[in-house]
Amino acid sequence: MLIRLRRLKNTALAMVCAALAGCAALECDTNWYETGRRDGLIGAETQVEYYSGRCDGNVDVLRYLEGWHAGTAMRPRISAM
């Protein structure tokens, strides 16, 4: 029983650390074109407002949107029959 509790504690600790690392992944001095391209490529809506909130408004909106449009254009299209 004690071994199970230790494993559970270690697993929970590892999950918390992983979550915190994921939240800290955005650096506000990032390449905004590449960030936008990645968001567009995965099909996400623009995240300008989210990033502006996280980075106190220090977002190159034009570069982000250029990248987002480029990423969106790279997504596969389903042709109509």
QUIQUI-V574850 format. One line per field, one symbol per residue. psi: psi as a letter, one per 20 degrees, with the letter a starting at -180 (. if undefined). burial: # if it has 16 or more other ideal C-beta (glycine too) atoms within 10 Angstrom, else .. A space follows every 10 residues. Layout:
BEGIN
psi = ???
burial = ???
END
This chain:
BEGIN
psi = ghgghggggh ggghgggggh hhhjhppikr ohghgggggh hijqrqkggg hgghkkjmpn gggghggghg ghhiqqqpqq .
burial = .......... .......... .......... .##.###.## #....###.. #.......## ..######.. ##........ .
END
